[in-house]
Amino acid sequence: MTSKSVSTALTLYRSRTLTLEQAATVGGCSTAQLEESARAFAPTPAAGDD
């Protein structure tokens, strides 16, 4: 699992091109690892957006 392959997998998953399972296969990781990476790279809300 490289950061580039996981990044590509996340992009494809977020664009709904691949399912989570397919994206994990492309990224060379488990679905749990991919979900964890997705949370780590998720945009954070701006201050005052609550």
C-alpha positions in Angstrom: 0.0 0.0 0.0 1.6 3.3 -1.1 0.2 6.7 -0.4 -0.3 7.3 -4.2 -2.3 4.1 -4.6 -4.4 4.9 -1.6 -4.9 8.5 -2.8 -6.0 7.2 -6.2 -8.4 4.7 -4.6 -9.9 7.4 -2.3 -10.4 9.6 -5.3 -12.2 6.8 -7.3 -14.3 5.9 -4.3 -15.3 9.5 -3.6 -16.3 10.0 -7.2 -18.4 6.9 -6.9 -16.5 5.2 -9.7 -15.6 2.3 -7.4 -17.2 0.7 -4.3 -15.3 0.8 -1.1 -14.3 -2.9 -1.6 -13.0 -2.2 -5.1 -11.1 0.9 -4.0 -9.5 -1.1 -1.2 -8.4 -3.7 -3.7 -6.9 -1.0 -6.0 -5.2 0.7 -3.1 -3.8 -2.6 -1.9 -5.3 -2.3 1.6 -8.3 -3.4 3.6 -11.6 -1.6 3.6 -10.9 -0.6 7.2 -7.5 0.9 6.3 -9.1 2.8 3.4 -11.9 4.1 5.6 -9.3 5.3 8.2 -7.3 7.0 5.4 -10.5 8.7 4.1 -11.2 10.1 7.6 -7.7 11.3 7.9 -7.9 13.2 4.6 -11.5 14.4 5.1 -12.0 18.2 5.0 -12.6 19.7 8.4 -15.4 22.2 8.8 -14.3 25.9 9.0 -14.6 27.7 12.2 -18.2 28.9 12.8 -19.8 26.4 10.4 -21.5 24.4 13.2 
